[in-house]
Amino acid sequence: MDRFERQYILPGFGPASQQKLRETAVLIIGAGGLGCPALLYLSAAGIGKIGIIDGDVVSLSNLNRQVLFGKEDLGKNKAETASKIIRKKYEDIQVEAFPHFLSKENILEIIQNYDLILDGSDNFPTRYLVNDACLIAGKPLVFGAIYQHEGQVAIFNAKGRHSINYRDLYPIPPSAREVPNCNETGVLGVLPGIIGTLMAAECIKYLAGYGDTLEDKMLFYDLLNHNSYQVQLAKNPDSDKTRPKNHSELQEMDYQDFCGLSAQTDWRAALSLLKNANQSVLVDVRELGEQPELDDVEHLQIPLADLPNSRIQLASFQNILLFCQSGSRSLKAIDILKSQFPDKNIQSVEGGILRYLFD
């Protein structure tokens, strides 16, 4: 008996479907809340080759949902750590780690060696980049997303460019100011576990030709009441208007700007600007008393709701740098201040105080 015995005897699956899994390669983008459970079940199911790409490191706040990791992994790269864990569990599959972030410069080279892509990313620029690259390379894409207690799963590009893709849902990206991430809104760790497992199930079904898949459909799931439903998706005539059609156009695409994130900066650049205290100011737009506090960098504290009345405090500064918990509210703050100071350099510090303290 081998470890796939229970899959061999499953009616309609059998050794032939198992062989299909053994001969396929799946790339998992992001070893986070969605990628960790997907990776566990895909490797357990016997996918022949699994790639994991993630440039992030494990932090303490990850551990409620990124179930591959423990306290002993804090500070380690997620892709490398996850790959070591899976290799130790299963010697009969090939695991490849990419310990860096996906970019338009490397994505086409990486995905060309995989039969199916699973997108466990948590931001719009990456989702559009992955979608567009999969369309150019002709790769099917398993998509998943979560928000508070709700989750979504779909298979895009299942049969090439005539299938539904991510841009059919969102030809124009939702504003990052309108869609906060789980650092701002919170999440129970079981939700990405459920959605990530469903994504793994769709990968297995699609690759093995088993059951009905979510090709050109979206599954919606609500953790609070366990309600779920499916929606049939349709092609959007506007979906191809701004999409890069080939490798050259992909390289020219600015996904940060396309998703309205060009007004972001990182902490290194922000701290450099703050050396000129007469020209630059750092502003915490969180509510008073929110933790953790920023103790070692001089800054003003002006809650988001009070920004419309902050003209006198900020008028003398040319560079206004805004931060919050993880970068969502500070993006909203840009819109508020731009209407008052259209000629000033106003930027959101990406990742907020959590990025400053824990990365």
N, C-alpha and C positions, 0 to 999 in steps of 0.2 A: 504493500500500500504506500502511495506517496501522498504529499500534502494536498494534492488536488482531487483526491478521491471523491469528496462530496460534490465537486463540480462535475466530475465525469458522470456520475449517476443521476444528475439532474435532468429530467426529461426535456428534450429540445436543445440541450447544451452539449454535453458529451465530450469525448477526446478531440473531435474535430474543431470545436470552438476553442478548447483549451490550446490547441496548437496554433490557432490564429493569434491568441493573446501572446504566446511565446515568441511569435515572429514579428511582433509590432513594437514600436518605440513611442513613448509618450513623454512630452516635455511639460513639466509643471512650473508655471511662472508664479513665484512667490511661495516660500515655505512658511506661510503665516497661518491664520485661523482657518482658511479654506484649504490651503495646500497641504497642511499636516495630515488631516484625516484622509484626504484624497490619496496622498502618498502611501499611507499605511495600508489602505484597502487595495490600491492598484498593485503594490508590491506583493501583498498577500495573495492576490488573484493570479499572479504569475505573468504579469507583463514582462516581456523579454528584456526591454531596455527602458530605463526611466532617467530623464534628465531633470535637474532641479536648478533653477536660477534664482538667486536672491543675493543682493549686496548688503543686506541689513544684518545687524547682529542681534542676538537674543537679549531682551531686557526683561526686568522683573514683571512689568505690566503685561507682557506677552503670555505669561504662564497659565492664565485662566482659560485660554482657548487654543494655544499652540502646543498640542498635547504630546508632541515628540520630545519636547525640551523640559529640563528641570533646572534647579538652581545651579547645578554644577556646570551648566552651559552658558551662564550669563557672560556676555561680552564676546561670545564666539560667533563666527559667521554662520548664518542659518543654513545655507546651502551645503556647506562642508559638513556641518554637524549632523544634519538630517541624512546626508548620504552615508556617513559612517555608521549611523544607527541602522539604516536599512541593509547595508552590506553585512553587518554583523548578524542580522536576523535571517537573511536569505542569501545564501551563497550562489543560488542558481539563476540570479538575474544580474544584469549589468546596470550599474548606477553611475551617472556622470554628474558631477557638481560644477556649477558655474558661479563662483563666489563674487559676483559683481552684478550691478543693476543692468537691466535690459535697456538698450538704446537703439535709435534708428541706425547707428553705425554697425551694431553687431547682430541685430535681430534676424536678418535674412540668412546670414551665415549659420546661425545656431539652429533655426527651425527647419532648415532644409534636410537635416538628418533625422527628423522625427515624423511619424505618421499622423499624429494628432497632438493638438496643443490644448492644455488645460490652463485657463487664465484665473489664477487666484489673487490677482492684484487688487488694490484698494483705492485706486485713483484714476481719474478720467484720462489724463494724458497717456498712461500706460495701456488702458483699455482700447483707446483709439489706435495707438501704435500697433498693438498686437492684432487687432482686427484687420487693419490695413495690410500688414505684412502677411497675414494668413491668406488674404484675398490674392495678393500678388504671387505668393508661393503655392497657392492651391491647397492649403491645409485646412482641414476641419477644425473647429474651435469649440470647446466646451466652456461655457461661460457661467459664472456664479457671482452673486453679490448679496450683501446683507445690509440691513439698516434697522437699528434698534432690535425689534423682535420679528422682523420680516426678512424673507429670503427669496431669491429668484435663481432659476437654473434654466439654461437653454443650450441647444447646439446650433451654432452658426456655420455658414459656409459648408454645409454637409455635402453638397453636390456642386461646388464651385460657385462662380459669381452669380448664378441664377437663383441660388438659395438666399435665405434671409441672412443678413449680417448685422452687426451691432449698429451700424449707421442707419439701417432701416428703422430702428427704434429711436435713435437720437441723431438725426442728420446735423443738428446743431447741439453742441454739448450743453448740458445743464450747467448753470453757473456754480463754481466751487463755493461761492458765497451762499448758495441755496441748499447745498447738500453737505452737511457736516459728516465727519467720519466718526468711527467708534470711540476715538480719543475724546471727542466732545460729547457724544450722546450716550456712550456706554453700550455694553453688549453682554449677555449671558454666554459663557463659553460654549454651551451646548448648541447654540444656533449655528455658528459656523461649522461645528461638528456635523450637524445634520445636513447642512447645505453642501459641505465638502464631500460627505459620503454620497449624497445624491449625484454630485458631479462625477465621482468615481464610478458609480453605477452606470451613468450614461456613457462614460468612456468604454466600459466593459461591454455593454450592450451594442454600442456602435461598432466596435472593433470585431466583436464575435458574430455580429448579425443576429442578435438574440433579442426577441421581444420588440415592443414599440418604443422608439426613442423620442426625444424631444427635438427632433429636427424641425426647424421652422415653427417651433412652439415655445412658449415660456410657461414654466411652472412657478406659481406663487405659493408661498408657505408662510403661515402665521404661527409663531411659537406659542402665543398666549392662549389660543383656543384650538390649535392643531387644524385649523381650516386650511385647505389647499384647493387650488383650481388651476386649470390650464387655459391659455389663450392662444389661438391660432394667429400667427404673425403674417403680415402681408408686406410685399415689396413697397418701398417708399420711393417715388420718382425723384426725390431730392437727395437720395442717399449717396449718389455717385458724383454730385456736383463739386464737392470739395475734397474728395478722396484722391490720394496719390495713386496713379495707375501702374507705375513701374518703379524700379529701383532708384532711378535718378530723382523722380518726383518725391519719393519717400525721404531721400536725404535732404531735400529742400524744405520739407514740412517742419514747421515749428509747432510742436504739439503743446508746449507750455502756453504759447500765445493763443493757439486755437481754442484752448480750454480756459482762457481768461486768467492765466497764472503768470503772465509776464511781469506783473508788479510784485513778484516775490523776490526775496533775497535770502541768503543764508546768514547764520550767526557770525561767521568769520568776516563777511563783508560788512555786516551791520556794526560790529565792534570796531572795525577799521574806521568807518565813517564817524563813529562816536568819539574818536580821538580829537576831532574838531568840535569841542563842546559848544562853541558859539554858533555853529551852523547846523548841528544835528541834535536830535532828541529821541530818546527811546520811550515809548508809551505802552503801558500795560492796560489793555482794554477789558480785562476780566472784571468780574464783580469784586467789590471790596471783601477781603477775607479769604478769597480762593487760595487754595494750596496746590502745589508748593510755592513758596515765595522766592523772588529773585533778590538775593541779598548782596551780591558782589558786583552789581553793575548799576550805576546811577540811572534812575528813570522816573518818569511821572506815572501816576496811576489815575486814569480817566476811564471809568466804565463805559462800555459801548453806548448805552442810552444817554450818557452825558456829553458825548462828543459834539453834537450840534451846538452846544453852548461853550465850547472850548477855544473859541477863536482867539481870545486875548492871550491864553496860555501858550498857544502854539504859533502865533503870528510871526515871531522873530526868527523862527528856524526854517532853513531851506530844505533840510532833509528830515522827514518825520518817519520814524521806524516804529512799526506797530507789532506787538506780539500778544498772544493769548495763551490758552492751554496747549493747543496743538496746531494752530494756524488757520482755523476756520473763521472765527469771529473777527480776527484781524483783517481778513480779506473783505468782510462786510464793512469794516471800519474805513477801508480805502475809499469806498463809494461815498461815504458820509463826508469825509474830509476833502475829497476831490471837488465836491460842489462848492466848498468854501475857499479852497486854495488850489485852483486849477494849474498854477504855474510852479508849484512846489514838487519836490521829489518825495512821493509818499509810497512806502513799500511795507509789505507784510513780511515778517521774519518766518520763514518756512519751518514748520514743525513746532513752533511755539516754545514755551519754557520746557516742555518735556524733551524736546530735541536738545536744548541747551544743557540740561542737567544730566541726561541719561545716555546720550549718544557719544 
